[in-house]
Every structure is written in C-alpha cells, then in structure tokens.
Amino acid sequence: MTVLSVGGDVDLATATTLSEQIRTVLGHRPPILVLDLTDVEFLASAGLQVLVDAYRTAPSTRVAVVAAGPATRRPITMTELHQLLELYPSLDKARAALGGD
C-alpha cells in the first residue's frame, strides 16, 4: 500500500502538480494507492477531477481516498463520487479495511 498525503488547497492552481505526483506513484504500479486528504483545506472541482482521473487511469491499482472533514468529504459525497471511489474517514480505517500496514 502506498499513501500519498495531500495538504492545503487542491484547486486549479495545484491540481496539475497533484496529478503529476499521482502519475509518478502509479508508474510504480502499487497494488493500493491511498490518497490521504486529511490536511486538505479546500477541494475544488479541479481536485475532484484529479481523483476521478486517478481512479480511471489505474486499472491495476486499487485507489482509495481518506476524507473526513467538510472541505473534502462534502464535495465528494455531493458529487456522488463516493459511489466511484473507496472513501474512508481516516487513514487508520483505510489501512484496516485495505489490509495495509
């Protein structure tokens, strides 16, 4: 399991950088990638698109998202992306569910 922790704002100005980081991690073909959004203060539509792109471009990697606060969990659930993405309220819960250490 690989965990990519994200912080600050994920918006039009930062989405490309996050997307590049995710592509780099996925290039190593981890069995599981957890995107930990615990420290994200703002998740814009560009950030939501990055999450969708990560899911769609990683057929051999299981992609999960940790989002607990209203800045992250709310936009994910309001856009119904929680039906596409595996969503967890904490990194500990994600690790327990996904079998990571």
PyMOL commands that set and color helices and strands:
alter all, ss='L'
color gray80, all
select helices_A, chain A and resi 15-26+45-56+73-78+81-83+91-98
alter helices_A, ss='H'
color red, helices_A
select strands_A, chain A and resi 2-10+32-43+62-66+86-88
alter strands_A, ss='S'
color yellow, strands_A
deselect
rebuild
show_as cartoon
